[in-house]
Amino acid sequence: MNEVIIQTEQLSKRYGAQLALNQLNLSVQRGEIFGYLGPNGAGKTTTIRILLDLIRPSQGKATIFGLNSQADSVALHHRIGFMPGELNLWPNQLGRNIVRYMASVRGNVDMRYVGELVERLQLDLNKRMRDYSTGNKRKLGLILALMHKPDLLILDEPTSGLDPLMQQIFNELMRECREAGRTVFLSSHLLSEVQAICDRVGILRGGELKAVETVSKLTHADFRWVTIEFRDRPMLSNLGTIAGVQDLTVNDHTVKLRLFGDFDPLLRAVSDQYVVNLKINEPTLEEIFLAFYGEQRQLV
């Protein structure tokens, strides 16, 4: 049986008349990378702050490792590595001094492992915090979150500002955590990031959880993009009326459409025409995400 690491029950947060989080019921299991996906303002950071007991919920509760996130927050913080969306530390301190201080506060930190992280992330610790770029601040935040090899990583927009090479290093580090049986909970609005490393994804909209699915299931949704190339200009008088056909576009001899359901009605409709090529593409996670948000995406 999979062990539940994070569990929320009817978790809600209200700021006056604004409902930032609405009855969130969520489970995250040991050894998975869970992507918490949504645009700015969806409620991702609010959820993280409640989990870490930085703010209190208006309703409901959250448990981590079976312990109450409020009553047992001090004990839980020993087992959690956290990287906030914005890292605000001592601006005049060298990166090296910040790392040493945080290691002393944490205790039982393997400085050889810290050195490995510094080398892999290519961070110069001899600079002051105020002189770090956004990307270098993210690197420092990752080192501080990972340094004690926590059982649970909670990361808020972790790759914002990282260049593509460092994003690959980040992905490697997260996979290593998963292989070691540790759990990663990361919020993101970068669909490519989530698709690359996450096992499951929760889609948040307006403070409400709209779906929780495996990435593989989400990317095998119930529609496909179909491109048909005809030898002659296609006769399409009835193609747009076929059940399951949407977003139909025509460019010379090529037809592009989104197909829900079976292929048979479509194939029968074009059976009297010479088909040069037929391509079928699964929807991307971005297209699925936009579908959850009720937005229309034109295929080009």
Secondary structure, 3 states (H helix, E strand, C coil): CCCEEEEEEEEEEEECCEEEEEEEEEEEECCCEEEEECCCCCCHHHHHHHHCCCCCCCEEEEEECCEECCCCHHHHHCCEEEECCCCCCCCCCEHHHHHHHHHHHHCCCCHHHHHHHHHHHCCCCCCEHHHCCHHHHHHHHHHHHHCCCCCEEEEECCCCCCCHHHHHHHHHHHHHHHHCCCEEEEEECCHHHHHHHCCEEEEEECCEEEEEEEHHHHCCCCEEEEEEEECCCCCCCCHHHCCCEEEEEEECCEEEEEEECCCHHHHHHCCCCCEEEEEEECCCHHHHHHHHCCCCCCCC
